[in-house]
Amino acid sequence: MTQTPLGADAPIALAKPVGDPDNPYTLGVFAPVDRELTLEDLEVVGEIPADLNGVYLRNGPNRRFQAAGRYHMFDGDGMIHAVHFENGKVRYRNRWVRTEAFRDESEAGRALWTGLMENPRNNPWGNHHGLGIKDSANTDVIFHRGQVLATWYLCGSPYGVDPLSLETLGAQDFMGTLVGDMMAHPKADESTGELLWFDYGPDMSAMRYGIIGADGLQTHLTEIELPGPRLPHDMAITAHYTVLMDLPLVQDQEARKNGKYRIFYDRELVSRFAVVPRYGDNSAVRWFEAEPCYIYHVVNSWEEGEEIVMDVCRVKNPQHQTTFANPLSNMLAYMRLDAQLYRYRFDLATGRTREEQLDDDNIEFPSVDSRIMGQPHRYSYNMHLANMPTLLFDGLVRFDSLTGTKQEYFFGDGRYGSEAPFAPRDNSTGETDGYLISFVNDETTGRAEVVVLDAEDITAGPVARVLLPQRVPSGFHACWVRADQLRTAAPEGAR
């Protein structure tokens, strides 16, 4: 194994972090790592497929400085872990996202922000909505126009990152045309080159909805009216429409008056879905109502005649779940999701909503072949949630929406994985003609590995395992960037 020294912009190594015995998200597979590594000549069990070429990137929290007060998983500084596959060779790299807040704290040599669960009154600054919480860019990674965008779940600046070097290219403003912040899960339409996004805030009774064109400029911006401040997390796109959400998880306005950020689930409200033509405005919105729920993540959406079909992971009860013996752990218990695959049909001719559960398993963090985002899909790849009180993935589920059947692969006792997007093999011809890749942490050894599974039959287990010398702390979202995408470069001035 060859280790490449850190670049000049790398921070000094930290002292080993100290976990909080009352906070499970500071312990075990969640604890941060204190080294940025570039590793080659890694030990491989099995054989890396020669037709697997590209890079797998996964974002997540990895706090650098311990702050005063209670820690939430959303507080940790974004760190991207990447595995580059090229002609049967593999290399690993991890880097913090150099956000403005990260650089400020690096210069100060200490934490400057308190976390999500504390009053942000004395924090230096926040996002464009005056929410004084640190934008850590720790939530998602999405490829667009030659670079990966690292995003934040409460709406912040999308940070451009080089998909190979993991160098932070800076806060992306799309040549000065971006208005506002960007939510965690913008959608890249590979058929048009567009990036679709929305923006919301704790004091906004509207949602900004915008489109970044294939030329890197914002080409559309409008406001979609809402009854009050909301907390939408994801969106859906089809070839001609966008679906935005008004769900019963709302901002606590009394807490907001006192400078705090707090949300609650209002069971008296229905779920509402705004179907808007891709380049439409508020006057063109068609609203559809459904049973109350919350939706963190959309699987995919598409058009069938006059209907918009949308598959999601639906959470019936996003409230806190009492599972721990101490108050802090109880407050964090809602992080462990209970979600099932669910389908909505919005009939544009009649205004009717039809909804049905597709499967009863507890699965989340879904993905489909990115090449057909917004088009009909048959297969989705989902993370199976462990029967544990924290957010842990103990396996993968390939769901066939045509037959309602599924394939499953479980990582093994004490082993927990990461979101596993579909990675098409070279010259791939379909949704299963490729691989799934995931980081897997082993609680017993304190190390991680990369598993590669054949998407045609995930039950067969890994075709290759890449052994790493340290953990990859449990985190959030991942993406796959194909070799043909890596050969593209962001045009001059795109940042």
Disulfide bonds with the S-S distance in Angstrom:
none
